Amino acid sequence: MEADILVEYVIKRDGRKVVFDKSKIVTAIEKAMKECGEVDNTLASRIACYIKNLDIETMGIEEIQDIVESKLMASNKKDVA
């Protein structure tokens, strides 16, 4: 049985390939929530975990941003998107 592929790397805007760090996604979402006066202690973490568990080894930062925006728009935190 083959192991699941998880997101391991992110391609930055400048083309660098870096190790995926889901805490960066959580931090960015939490900062956006704070700017909008929103609080949700689990939504940011759930979105980051969803991305980490996608069946793809490498993602571009734009793809990650699109997923974050889509997940926020599907939540009750549309204004954060």
Distance bins in CASP14 RR format, pairs under 12 A and 6 or more apart:
PFRMAT RR
TARGET T0000
AUTHOR 0000-0000-0000
RMODE 2
METHOD distances of the structure
MODEL  1
2 55 0 0 0 0 0 1 0 0 0 0 0
3 55 0 0 0 0 0 1 0 0 0 0 0
3 57 0 0 0 0 0 1 0 0 0 0 0
4 52 0 0 0 0 0 1 0 0 0 0 0
4 53 1 0 0 1 0 0 0 0 0 0 0
4 54 0 0 0 0 1 0 0 0 0 0 0
4 55 1 0 0 1 0 0 0 0 0 0 0
4 56 0 0 0 0 0 1 0 0 0 0 0
4 57 0 0 0 0 0 1 0 0 0 0 0
5 20 0 0 0 0 0 1 0 0 0 0 0
5 52 0 0 0 0 0 1 0 0 0 0 0
5 53 0 0 0 0 1 0 0 0 0 0 0
5 54 0 0 0 0 1 0 0 0 0 0 0
5 55 1 0 1 0 0 0 0 0 0 0 0
5 56 1 0 0 1 0 0 0 0 0 0 0
5 57 1 0 1 0 0 0 0 0 0 0 0
5 58 0 0 0 0 1 0 0 0 0 0 0
5 59 0 0 0 0 0 1 0 0 0 0 0
6 19 0 0 0 0 0 1 0 0 0 0 0
6 20 0 0 0 0 1 0 0 0 0 0 0
6 22 0 0 0 0 0 1 0 0 0 0 0
6 49 0 0 0 0 0 1 0 0 0 0 0
6 50 0 0 0 0 0 1 0 0 0 0 0
6 51 0 0 0 0 1 0 0 0 0 0 0
6 52 1 0 1 0 0 0 0 0 0 0 0
6 53 1 0 1 0 0 0 0 0 0 0 0
6 54 1 0 0 1 0 0 0 0 0 0 0
6 55 1 0 0 1 0 0 0 0 0 0 0
6 56 0 0 0 0 1 0 0 0 0 0 0
6 57 1 0 0 1 0 0 0 0 0 0 0
6 58 0 0 0 0 0 1 0 0 0 0 0
6 59 0 0 0 0 0 1 0 0 0 0 0
7 18 0 0 0 0 0 1 0 0 0 0 0
7 19 0 0 0 0 0 1 0 0 0 0 0
7 20 1 0 1 0 0 0 0 0 0 0 0
7 21 0 0 0 0 0 1 0 0 0 0 0
7 22 0 0 0 0 1 0 0 0 0 0 0
7 25 0 0 0 0 0 1 0 0 0 0 0
7 48 0 0 0 0 0 1 0 0 0 0 0
7 49 0 0 0 0 0 1 0 0 0 0 0
7 50 0 0 0 0 0 1 0 0 0 0 0
7 51 1 0 0 1 0 0 0 0 0 0 0
7 52 1 0 1 0 0 0 0 0 0 0 0
7 53 1 0 0 1 0 0 0 0 0 0 0
7 54 1 0 1 0 0 0 0 0 0 0 0
7 55 0 0 0 0 1 0 0 0 0 0 0
7 56 1 0 1 0 0 0 0 0 0 0 0
7 57 1 0 0 1 0 0 0 0 0 0 0
7 58 1 0 0 1 0 0 0 0 0 0 0
7 59 1 0 1 0 0 0 0 0 0 0 0
7 60 0 0 0 0 1 0 0 0 0 0 0
7 61 0 0 0 0 0 1 0 0 0 0 0
7 63 0 0 0 0 1 0 0 0 0 0 0
7 64 0 0 0 0 1 0 0 0 0 0 0
7 67 0 0 0 0 0 1 0 0 0 0 0
8 17 0 0 0 0 1 0 0 0 0 0 0
8 18 0 0 0 0 0 1 0 0 0 0 0
8 19 1 0 0 1 0 0 0 0 0 0 0
8 20 1 0 1 0 0 0 0 0 0 0 0
8 21 0 0 0 0 0 1 0 0 0 0 0
8 22 0 0 0 0 0 1 0 0 0 0 0
8 51 0 0 0 0 0 1 0 0 0 0 0
8 52 0 0 0 0 1 0 0 0 0 0 0
8 53 0 0 0 0 0 1 0 0 0 0 0
8 54 0 0 0 0 0 1 0 0 0 0 0
8 55 0 0 0 0 0 1 0 0 0 0 0
8 56 0 0 0 0 1 0 0 0 0 0 0
8 57 1 0 1 0 0 0 0 0 0 0 0
8 58 1 0 0 1 0 0 0 0 0 0 0
8 59 0 0 0 0 1 0 0 0 0 0 0
9 15 0 0 0 0 0 1 0 0 0 0 0
9 16 0 0 0 0 1 0 0 0 0 0 0
9 17 1 0 1 0 0 0 0 0 0 0 0
9 18 1 0 0 1 0 0 0 0 0 0 0
9 19 1 0 0 1 0 0 0 0 0 0 0
9 20 1 0 1 0 0 0 0 0 0 0 0
9 21 0 0 0 0 0 1 0 0 0 0 0
9 52 0 0 0 0 0 1 0 0 0 0 0
9 56 0 0 0 0 1 0 0 0 0 0 0
9 57 1 0 0 1 0 0 0 0 0 0 0
9 58 1 0 1 0 0 0 0 0 0 0 0
9 59 1 0 0 1 0 0 0 0 0 0 0
9 60 0 0 0 0 1 0 0 0 0 0 0
9 61 0 0 0 0 0 1 0 0 0 0 0
9 63 0 0 0 0 0 1 0 0 0 0 0
9 64 0 0 0 0 0 1 0 0 0 0 0
10 16 0 0 0 0 1 0 0 0 0 0 0
10 17 1 0 0 1 0 0 0 0 0 0 0
10 18 1 0 1 0 0 0 0 0 0 0 0
10 19 1 0 0 1 0 0 0 0 0 0 0
10 20 1 0 1 0 0 0 0 0 0 0 0
10 21 1 0 0 1 0 0 0 0 0 0 0
10 22 0 0 0 0 0 1 0 0 0 0 0
10 24 0 0 0 0 1 0 0 0 0 0 0
10 25 0 0 0 0 1 0 0 0 0 0 0
10 51 0 0 0 0 1 0 0 0 0 0 0
10 52 0 0 0 0 0 1 0 0 0 0 0
10 54 0 0 0 0 0 1 0 0 0 0 0
10 56 0 0 0 0 0 1 0 0 0 0 0
10 57 0 0 0 0 0 1 0 0 0 0 0
10 58 1 0 0 1 0 0 0 0 0 0 0
10 59 1 0 1 0 0 0 0 0 0 0 0
10 60 1 0 1 0 0 0 0 0 0 0 0
10 61 1 0 1 0 0 0 0 0 0 0 0
10 62 0 0 0 0 0 1 0 0 0 0 0
10 63 0 0 0 0 1 0 0 0 0 0 0
10 64 1 0 0 1 0 0 0 0 0 0 0
10 65 0 0 0 0 0 1 0 0 0 0 0
11 17 1 0 1 0 0 0 0 0 0 0 0
11 18 0 0 0 0 1 0 0 0 0 0 0
11 19 0 0 0 0 0 1 0 0 0 0 0
11 20 0 0 0 0 0 1 0 0 0 0 0
11 56 0 0 0 0 0 1 0 0 0 0 0
11 57 0 0 0 0 0 1 0 0 0 0 0
11 58 1 0 0 1 0 0 0 0 0 0 0
11 59 1 0 0 1 0 0 0 0 0 0 0
11 60 1 0 1 0 0 0 0 0 0 0 0
11 61 1 0 0 1 0 0 0 0 0 0 0
11 62 0 0 0 0 1 0 0 0 0 0 0
11 63 0 0 0 0 1 0 0 0 0 0 0
11 64 0 0 0 0 1 0 0 0 0 0 0
12 18 1 0 0 1 0 0 0 0 0 0 0
12 19 0 0 0 0 0 1 0 0 0 0 0
12 20 0 0 0 0 0 1 0 0 0 0 0
12 21 0 0 0 0 0 1 0 0 0 0 0
12 24 0 0 0 0 0 1 0 0 0 0 0
12 58 0 0 0 0 0 1 0 0 0 0 0
12 59 0 0 0 0 0 1 0 0 0 0 0
12 60 1 0 0 1 0 0 0 0 0 0 0
12 61 1 0 1 0 0 0 0 0 0 0 0
12 62 0 0 0 0 0 1 0 0 0 0 0
12 64 0 0 0 0 0 1 0 0 0 0 0
12 65 0 0 0 0 0 1 0 0 0 0 0
13 60 0 0 0 0 1 0 0 0 0 0 0
13 61 1 0 1 0 0 0 0 0 0 0 0
13 62 1 0 0 1 0 0 0 0 0 0 0
13 63 0 0 0 0 0 1 0 0 0 0 0
13 64 0 0 0 0 0 1 0 0 0 0 0
13 65 0 0 0 0 0 1 0 0 0 0 0
14 60 0 0 0 0 0 1 0 0 0 0 0
14 61 0 0 0 0 1 0 0 0 0 0 0
15 58 0 0 0 0 0 1 0 0 0 0 0
15 60 0 0 0 0 1 0 0 0 0 0 0
15 61 0 0 0 0 1 0 0 0 0 0 0
15 62 0 0 0 0 0 1 0 0 0 0 0
16 58 0 0 0 0 0 1 0 0 0 0 0
16 60 0 0 0 0 0 1 0 0 0 0 0
16 61 0 0 0 0 0 1 0 0 0 0 0
17 57 0 0 0 0 0 1 0 0 0 0 0
17 58 1 0 0 1 0 0 0 0 0 0 0
17 59 0 0 0 0 0 1 0 0 0 0 0
17 60 0 0 0 0 1 0 0 0 0 0 0
17 61 0 0 0 0 0 1 0 0 0 0 0
18 24 0 0 0 0 1 0 0 0 0 0 0
18 58 0 0 0 0 0 1 0 0 0 0 0
18 59 0 0 0 0 0 1 0 0 0 0 0
18 60 0 0 0 0 0 1 0 0 0 0 0
18 61 0 0 0 0 1 0 0 0 0 0 0
18 64 0 0 0 0 0 1 0 0 0 0 0
19 52 0 0 0 0 0 1 0 0 0 0 0
19 57 0 0 0 0 0 1 0 0 0 0 0
19 58 0 0 0 0 0 1 0 0 0 0 0
20 48 0 0 0 0 1 0 0 0 0 0 0
20 49 0 0 0 0 0 1 0 0 0 0 0
20 51 0 0 0 0 1 0 0 0 0 0 0
20 52 1 0 0 1 0 0 0 0 0 0 0
20 53 0 0 0 0 0 1 0 0 0 0 0
20 54 0 0 0 0 0 1 0 0 0 0 0
20 56 0 0 0 0 0 1 0 0 0 0 0
20 57 0 0 0 0 1 0 0 0 0 0 0
20 58 0 0 0 0 1 0 0 0 0 0 0
20 59 1 0 0 1 0 0 0 0 0 0 0
20 60 0 0 0 0 0 1 0 0 0 0 0
20 61 0 0 0 0 0 1 0 0 0 0 0
20 63 0 0 0 0 0 1 0 0 0 0 0
20 64 0 0 0 0 1 0 0 0 0 0 0
21 27 0 0 0 0 1 0 0 0 0 0 0
21 28 0 0 0 0 0 1 0 0 0 0 0
21 48 0 0 0 0 1 0 0 0 0 0 0
21 51 0 0 0 0 0 1 0 0 0 0 0
21 52 0 0 0 0 1 0 0 0 0 0 0
21 61 0 0 0 0 0 1 0 0 0 0 0
21 64 0 0 0 0 0 1 0 0 0 0 0
22 28 0 0 0 0 0 1 0 0 0 0 0
22 29 0 0 0 0 0 1 0 0 0 0 0
22 44 0 0 0 0 1 0 0 0 0 0 0
22 45 0 0 0 0 1 0 0 0 0 0 0
22 46 0 0 0 0 0 1 0 0 0 0 0
22 47 0 0 0 0 1 0 0 0 0 0 0
22 48 1 1 0 0 0 0 0 0 0 0 0
22 49 1 0 0 1 0 0 0 0 0 0 0
22 50 0 0 0 0 1 0 0 0 0 0 0
22 51 1 0 0 1 0 0 0 0 0 0 0
22 52 1 0 1 0 0 0 0 0 0 0 0
22 53 0 0 0 0 1 0 0 0 0 0 0
22 54 0 0 0 0 0 1 0 0 0 0 0
22 59 0 0 0 0 0 1 0 0 0 0 0
22 64 0 0 0 0 0 1 0 0 0 0 0
22 68 0 0 0 0 0 1 0 0 0 0 0
23 29 0 0 0 0 0 1 0 0 0 0 0
23 30 0 0 0 0 0 1 0 0 0 0 0
23 44 0 0 0 0 1 0 0 0 0 0 0
23 45 0 0 0 0 1 0 0 0 0 0 0
23 48 1 0 0 1 0 0 0 0 0 0 0
23 49 0 0 0 0 0 1 0 0 0 0 0
23 52 0 0 0 0 0 1 0 0 0 0 0
24 30 0 0 0 0 0 1 0 0 0 0 0
24 31 0 0 0 0 0 1 0 0 0 0 0
24 44 0 0 0 0 0 1 0 0 0 0 0
24 48 0 0 0 0 1 0 0 0 0 0 0
24 51 0 0 0 0 0 1 0 0 0 0 0
24 52 0 0 0 0 0 1 0 0 0 0 0
24 61 0 0 0 0 1 0 0 0 0 0 0
24 64 0 0 0 0 1 0 0 0 0 0 0
24 65 0 0 0 0 0 1 0 0 0 0 0
24 68 0 0 0 0 0 1 0 0 0 0 0
25 31 0 0 0 0 0 1 0 0 0 0 0
25 32 0 0 0 0 0 1 0 0 0 0 0
25 43 0 0 0 0 0 1 0 0 0 0 0
25 44 1 0 0 1 0 0 0 0 0 0 0
25 45 0 0 0 0 1 0 0 0 0 0 0
25 46 0 0 0 0 0 1 0 0 0 0 0
25 47 1 0 0 1 0 0 0 0 0 0 0
25 48 1 0 1 0 0 0 0 0 0 0 0
25 49 0 0 0 0 1 0 0 0 0 0 0
25 50 0 0 0 0 1 0 0 0 0 0 0
25 51 1 0 0 1 0 0 0 0 0 0 0
25 52 0 0 0 0 1 0 0 0 0 0 0
25 59 0 0 0 0 0 1 0 0 0 0 0
25 61 0 0 0 0 0 1 0 0 0 0 0
25 64 1 0 0 1 0 0 0 0 0 0 0
25 65 0 0 0 0 1 0 0 0 0 0 0
25 67 0 0 0 0 1 0 0 0 0 0 0
25 68 1 0 0 1 0 0 0 0 0 0 0
25 69 0 0 0 0 0 1 0 0 0 0 0
25 71 0 0 0 0 0 1 0 0 0 0 0
25 72 0 0 0 0 0 1 0 0 0 0 0
26 32 0 0 0 0 0 1 0 0 0 0 0
26 33 0 0 0 0 0 1 0 0 0 0 0
26 40 0 0 0 0 0 1 0 0 0 0 0
26 41 0 0 0 0 0 1 0 0 0 0 0
26 42 0 0 0 0 0 1 0 0 0 0 0
26 43 0 0 0 0 1 0 0 0 0 0 0
26 44 1 0 1 0 0 0 0 0 0 0 0
26 45 1 0 1 0 0 0 0 0 0 0 0
26 46 0 0 0 0 1 0 0 0 0 0 0
26 47 0 0 0 0 1 0 0 0 0 0 0
26 48 1 0 1 0 0 0 0 0 0 0 0
26 49 0 0 0 0 1 0 0 0 0 0 0
26 50 0 0 0 0 0 1 0 0 0 0 0
26 51 0 0 0 0 0 1 0 0 0 0 0
26 52 0 0 0 0 0 1 0 0 0 0 0
26 68 0 0 0 0 0 1 0 0 0 0 0
27 33 0 0 0 0 0 1 0 0 0 0 0
27 34 0 0 0 0 0 1 0 0 0 0 0
27 44 0 0 0 0 1 0 0 0 0 0 0
27 45 0 0 0 0 0 1 0 0 0 0 0
27 47 0 0 0 0 0 1 0 0 0 0 0
27 48 0 0 0 0 1 0 0 0 0 0 0
27 68 0 0 0 0 0 1 0 0 0 0 0
28 34 0 0 0 0 0 1 0 0 0 0 0
28 35 0 0 0 0 0 1 0 0 0 0 0
28 44 0 0 0 0 1 0 0 0 0 0 0
28 47 0 0 0 0 0 1 0 0 0 0 0
28 48 0 0 0 0 1 0 0 0 0 0 0
28 51 0 0 0 0 0 1 0 0 0 0 0
28 61 0 0 0 0 0 1 0 0 0 0 0
28 64 0 0 0 0 1 0 0 0 0 0 0
28 65 0 0 0 0 1 0 0 0 0 0 0
28 68 1 0 0 1 0 0 0 0 0 0 0
28 69 0 0 0 0 0 1 0 0 0 0 0
28 72 0 0 0 0 0 1 0 0 0 0 0
28 80 0 0 0 0 0 1 0 0 0 0 0
29 35 0 0 0 0 0 1 0 0 0 0 0
29 36 0 0 0 0 0 1 0 0 0 0 0
29 38 0 0 0 0 1 0 0 0 0 0 0
29 39 0 0 0 0 0 1 0 0 0 0 0
29 40 0 0 0 0 1 0 0 0 0 0 0
29 41 0 0 0 0 0 1 0 0 0 0 0
29 42 0 0 0 0 0 1 0 0 0 0 0
29 43 1 0 0 1 0 0 0 0 0 0 0
29 44 1 1 0 0 0 0 0 0 0 0 0
29 45 0 0 0 0 1 0 0 0 0 0 0
29 46 0 0 0 0 1 0 0 0 0 0 0
29 47 1 0 0 1 0 0 0 0 0 0 0
29 48 1 0 0 1 0 0 0 0 0 0 0
29 49 0 0 0 0 0 1 0 0 0 0 0
29 50 0 0 0 0 0 1 0 0 0 0 0
29 51 0 0 0 0 0 1 0 0 0 0 0
29 64 0 0 0 0 0 1 0 0 0 0 0
29 65 0 0 0 0 0 1 0 0 0 0 0
29 67 0 0 0 0 0 1 0 0 0 0 0
29 68 1 0 0 1 0 0 0 0 0 0 0
29 69 0 0 0 0 0 1 0 0 0 0 0
29 71 0 0 0 0 1 0 0 0 0 0 0
29 72 1 0 0 1 0 0 0 0 0 0 0
29 75 0 0 0 0 0 1 0 0 0 0 0
29 77 0 0 0 0 1 0 0 0 0 0 0
29 80 1 0 0 1 0 0 0 0 0 0 0
29 81 0 0 0 0 1 0 0 0 0 0 0
30 36 0 0 0 0 0 1 0 0 0 0 0
30 37 0 0 0 0 0 1 0 0 0 0 0
30 38 0 0 0 0 1 0 0 0 0 0 0
30 39 0 0 0 0 1 0 0 0 0 0 0
30 40 0 0 0 0 1 0 0 0 0 0 0
30 41 0 0 0 0 1 0 0 0 0 0 0
30 42 0 0 0 0 0 1 0 0 0 0 0
30 43 0 0 0 0 1 0 0 0 0 0 0
30 44 1 0 1 0 0 0 0 0 0 0 0
30 45 0 0 0 0 1 0 0 0 0 0 0
30 47 0 0 0 0 0 1 0 0 0 0 0
30 48 0 0 0 0 0 1 0 0 0 0 0
30 68 0 0 0 0 0 1 0 0 0 0 0
30 77 0 0 0 0 0 1 0 0 0 0 0
30 80 0 0 0 0 1 0 0 0 0 0 0
31 37 0 0 0 0 0 1 0 0 0 0 0
31 38 0 0 0 0 0 1 0 0 0 0 0
31 44 0 0 0 0 1 0 0 0 0 0 0
31 80 0 0 0 0 1 0 0 0 0 0 0
32 38 0 0 0 0 1 0 0 0 0 0 0
32 39 0 0 0 0 0 1 0 0 0 0 0
32 40 0 0 0 0 0 1 0 0 0 0 0
32 43 0 0 0 0 0 1 0 0 0 0 0
32 44 0 0 0 0 1 0 0 0 0 0 0
32 47 0 0 0 0 0 1 0 0 0 0 0
32 65 0 0 0 0 0 1 0 0 0 0 0
32 68 0 0 0 0 1 0 0 0 0 0 0
32 69 0 0 0 0 0 1 0 0 0 0 0
32 72 0 0 0 0 1 0 0 0 0 0 0
32 77 0 0 0 0 1 0 0 0 0 0 0
32 78 0 0 0 0 0 1 0 0 0 0 0
32 79 0 0 0 0 1 0 0 0 0 0 0
32 80 1 0 1 0 0 0 0 0 0 0 0
32 81 0 0 0 0 1 0 0 0 0 0 0
33 39 1 0 0 1 0 0 0 0 0 0 0
33 40 1 0 0 1 0 0 0 0 0 0 0
33 41 0 0 0 0 1 0 0 0 0 0 0
33 42 0 0 0 0 0 1 0 0 0 0 0
33 43 1 0 0 1 0 0 0 0 0 0 0
33 44 1 0 0 1 0 0 0 0 0 0 0
33 45 0 0 0 0 0 1 0 0 0 0 0
33 47 0 0 0 0 0 1 0 0 0 0 0
33 68 0 0 0 0 0 1 0 0 0 0 0
33 72 0 0 0 0 1 0 0 0 0 0 0
33 75 0 0 0 0 0 1 0 0 0 0 0
33 76 0 0 0 0 0 1 0 0 0 0 0
33 77 1 0 0 1 0 0 0 0 0 0 0
33 78 0 0 0 0 0 1 0 0 0 0 0
33 79 0 0 0 0 1 0 0 0 0 0 0
33 80 1 0 1 0 0 0 0 0 0 0 0
33 81 0 0 0 0 0 1 0 0 0 0 0
34 40 0 0 0 0 0 1 0 0 0 0 0
34 44 0 0 0 0 0 1 0 0 0 0 0
34 77 0 0 0 0 0 1 0 0 0 0 0
34 80 0 0 0 0 1 0 0 0 0 0 0
35 77 0 0 0 0 0 1 0 0 0 0 0
35 79 0 0 0 0 1 0 0 0 0 0 0
35 80 0 0 0 0 1 0 0 0 0 0 0
35 81 0 0 0 0 0 1 0 0 0 0 0
36 72 0 0 0 0 0 1 0 0 0 0 0
36 77 1 0 0 1 0 0 0 0 0 0 0
36 78 0 0 0 0 1 0 0 0 0 0 0
36 79 1 0 1 0 0 0 0 0 0 0 0
36 80 1 0 1 0 0 0 0 0 0 0 0
36 81 0 0 0 0 1 0 0 0 0 0 0
37 77 0 0 0 0 0 1 0 0 0 0 0
37 79 0 0 0 0 1 0 0 0 0 0 0
37 80 0 0 0 0 1 0 0 0 0 0 0
38 44 0 0 0 0 0 1 0 0 0 0 0
38 72 0 0 0 0 1 0 0 0 0 0 0
38 75 0 0 0 0 0 1 0 0 0 0 0
38 76 0 0 0 0 1 0 0 0 0 0 0
38 77 1 0 1 0 0 0 0 0 0 0 0
38 78 0 0 0 0 0 1 0 0 0 0 0
38 79 1 0 0 1 0 0 0 0 0 0 0
38 80 1 0 1 0 0 0 0 0 0 0 0
38 81 0 0 0 0 0 1 0 0 0 0 0
39 76 0 0 0 0 0 1 0 0 0 0 0
39 77 0 0 0 0 1 0 0 0 0 0 0
39 80 0 0 0 0 0 1 0 0 0 0 0
40 46 0 0 0 0 1 0 0 0 0 0 0
40 47 0 0 0 0 0 1 0 0 0 0 0
40 71 0 0 0 0 0 1 0 0 0 0 0
40 72 0 0 0 0 1 0 0 0 0 0 0
40 75 1 0 0 1 0 0 0 0 0 0 0
40 76 0 0 0 0 1 0 0 0 0 0 0
40 77 1 0 0 1 0 0 0 0 0 0 0
40 79 0 0 0 0 0 1 0 0 0 0 0
40 80 0 0 0 0 1 0 0 0 0 0 0
42 48 0 0 0 0 0 1 0 0 0 0 0
42 49 0 0 0 0 1 0 0 0 0 0 0
42 75 0 0 0 0 0 1 0 0 0 0 0
42 77 0 0 0 0 0 1 0 0 0 0 0
43 49 0 0 0 0 0 1 0 0 0 0 0
43 50 0 0 0 0 0 1 0 0 0 0 0
43 68 0 0 0 0 0 1 0 0 0 0 0
43 71 0 0 0 0 1 0 0 0 0 0 0
43 72 1 0 0 1 0 0 0 0 0 0 0
43 74 0 0 0 0 0 1 0 0 0 0 0
43 75 1 0 0 1 0 0 0 0 0 0 0
43 76 0 0 0 0 1 0 0 0 0 0 0
43 77 1 0 0 1 0 0 0 0 0 0 0
43 78 0 0 0 0 0 1 0 0 0 0 0
43 80 0 0 0 0 1 0 0 0 0 0 0
43 81 0 0 0 0 0 1 0 0 0 0 0
44 50 0 0 0 0 0 1 0 0 0 0 0
44 51 0 0 0 0 0 1 0 0 0 0 0
44 68 0 0 0 0 1 0 0 0 0 0 0
44 71 0 0 0 0 1 0 0 0 0 0 0
44 72 0 0 0 0 1 0 0 0 0 0 0
44 75 0 0 0 0 0 1 0 0 0 0 0
44 77 0 0 0 0 1 0 0 0 0 0 0
44 80 0 0 0 0 1 0 0 0 0 0 0
45 51 0 0 0 0 0 1 0 0 0 0 0
45 52 0 0 0 0 0 1 0 0 0 0 0
45 71 0 0 0 0 0 1 0 0 0 0 0
46 52 0 0 0 0 0 1 0 0 0 0 0
46 53 0 0 0 0 0 1 0 0 0 0 0
46 67 0 0 0 0 0 1 0 0 0 0 0
46 68 0 0 0 0 0 1 0 0 0 0 0
46 71 0 0 0 0 1 0 0 0 0 0 0
46 72 0 0 0 0 0 1 0 0 0 0 0
46 74 0 0 0 0 0 1 0 0 0 0 0
46 75 0 0 0 0 1 0 0 0 0 0 0
46 77 0 0 0 0 0 1 0 0 0 0 0
47 53 0 0 0 0 0 1 0 0 0 0 0
47 54 0 0 0 0 0 1 0 0 0 0 0
47 64 0 0 0 0 1 0 0 0 0 0 0
47 65 0 0 0 0 0 1 0 0 0 0 0
47 66 0 0 0 0 0 1 0 0 0 0 0
47 67 1 0 0 1 0 0 0 0 0 0 0
47 68 1 0 1 0 0 0 0 0 0 0 0
47 69 0 0 0 0 1 0 0 0 0 0 0
47 70 0 0 0 0 1 0 0 0 0 0 0
47 71 1 0 1 0 0 0 0 0 0 0 0
47 72 1 0 0 1 0 0 0 0 0 0 0
47 73 0 0 0 0 0 1 0 0 0 0 0
47 74 0 0 0 0 1 0 0 0 0 0 0
47 75 0 0 0 0 1 0 0 0 0 0 0
47 77 0 0 0 0 0 1 0 0 0 0 0
47 80 0 0 0 0 0 1 0 0 0 0 0
47 81 0 0 0 0 0 1 0 0 0 0 0
48 54 0 0 0 0 0 1 0 0 0 0 0
48 64 0 0 0 0 1 0 0 0 0 0 0
48 67 0 0 0 0 0 1 0 0 0 0 0
48 68 0 0 0 0 1 0 0 0 0 0 0
48 71 0 0 0 0 1 0 0 0 0 0 0
49 67 0 0 0 0 0 1 0 0 0 0 0
49 71 0 0 0 0 0 1 0 0 0 0 0
50 64 0 0 0 0 0 1 0 0 0 0 0
50 67 1 0 0 1 0 0 0 0 0 0 0
50 68 0 0 0 0 1 0 0 0 0 0 0
50 70 0 0 0 0 0 1 0 0 0 0 0
50 71 1 0 0 1 0 0 0 0 0 0 0
50 72 0 0 0 0 0 1 0 0 0 0 0
50 74 0 0 0 0 0 1 0 0 0 0 0
50 75 0 0 0 0 0 1 0 0 0 0 0
51 59 1 0 0 1 0 0 0 0 0 0 0
51 60 0 0 0 0 0 1 0 0 0 0 0
51 61 0 0 0 0 0 1 0 0 0 0 0
51 63 0 0 0 0 1 0 0 0 0 0 0
51 64 1 0 1 0 0 0 0 0 0 0 0
51 65 0 0 0 0 0 1 0 0 0 0 0
51 66 0 0 0 0 0 1 0 0 0 0 0
51 67 1 0 1 0 0 0 0 0 0 0 0
51 68 1 0 0 1 0 0 0 0 0 0 0
51 69 0 0 0 0 0 1 0 0 0 0 0
51 70 0 0 0 0 0 1 0 0 0 0 0
51 71 0 0 0 0 1 0 0 0 0 0 0
52 59 0 0 0 0 0 1 0 0 0 0 0
52 64 0 0 0 0 0 1 0 0 0 0 0
52 67 0 0 0 0 0 1 0 0 0 0 0
53 59 0 0 0 0 0 1 0 0 0 0 0
53 67 0 0 0 0 0 1 0 0 0 0 0
54 60 0 0 0 0 0 1 0 0 0 0 0
54 63 0 0 0 0 1 0 0 0 0 0 0
54 64 0 0 0 0 1 0 0 0 0 0 0
54 67 0 0 0 0 1 0 0 0 0 0 0
56 63 0 0 0 0 1 0 0 0 0 0 0
56 64 0 0 0 0 0 1 0 0 0 0 0
56 67 0 0 0 0 0 1 0 0 0 0 0
58 64 0 0 0 0 0 1 0 0 0 0 0
59 65 0 0 0 0 0 1 0 0 0 0 0
59 66 0 0 0 0 1 0 0 0 0 0 0
59 67 0 0 0 0 1 0 0 0 0 0 0
59 68 0 0 0 0 0 1 0 0 0 0 0
60 66 0 0 0 0 1 0 0 0 0 0 0
60 67 0 0 0 0 0 1 0 0 0 0 0
61 67 0 0 0 0 0 1 0 0 0 0 0
61 68 0 0 0 0 0 1 0 0 0 0 0
62 68 0 0 0 0 0 1 0 0 0 0 0
62 69 0 0 0 0 0 1 0 0 0 0 0
63 69 0 0 0 0 0 1 0 0 0 0 0
63 70 0 0 0 0 0 1 0 0 0 0 0
64 70 0 0 0 0 0 1 0 0 0 0 0
64 71 0 0 0 0 0 1 0 0 0 0 0
65 71 0 0 0 0 0 1 0 0 0 0 0
65 72 0 0 0 0 0 1 0 0 0 0 0
65 81 0 0 0 0 0 1 0 0 0 0 0
66 72 0 0 0 0 0 1 0 0 0 0 0
66 73 0 0 0 0 0 1 0 0 0 0 0
66 81 0 0 0 0 0 1 0 0 0 0 0
67 73 0 0 0 0 0 1 0 0 0 0 0
67 74 0 0 0 0 0 1 0 0 0 0 0
67 81 0 0 0 0 0 1 0 0 0 0 0
68 74 0 0 0 0 0 1 0 0 0 0 0
68 75 0 0 0 0 0 1 0 0 0 0 0
68 77 0 0 0 0 0 1 0 0 0 0 0
68 80 0 0 0 0 1 0 0 0 0 0 0
68 81 1 0 0 1 0 0 0 0 0 0 0
69 75 0 0 0 0 0 1 0 0 0 0 0
69 77 0 0 0 0 0 1 0 0 0 0 0
69 78 0 0 0 0 1 0 0 0 0 0 0
69 80 0 0 0 0 1 0 0 0 0 0 0
69 81 1 0 1 0 0 0 0 0 0 0 0
70 78 0 0 0 0 0 1 0 0 0 0 0
70 81 0 0 0 0 1 0 0 0 0 0 0
71 77 0 0 0 0 1 0 0 0 0 0 0
71 78 0 0 0 0 0 1 0 0 0 0 0
71 80 0 0 0 0 0 1 0 0 0 0 0
71 81 0 0 0 0 1 0 0 0 0 0 0
72 78 1 0 0 1 0 0 0 0 0 0 0
72 79 0 0 0 0 1 0 0 0 0 0 0
72 80 1 0 1 0 0 0 0 0 0 0 0
72 81 1 1 0 0 0 0 0 0 0 0 0
73 79 0 0 0 0 0 1 0 0 0 0 0
73 80 0 0 0 0 1 0 0 0 0 0 0
73 81 1 0 1 0 0 0 0 0 0 0 0
74 80 0 0 0 0 0 1 0 0 0 0 0
74 81 0 0 0 0 1 0 0 0 0 0 0
75 81 0 0 0 0 1 0 0 0 0 0 0
END
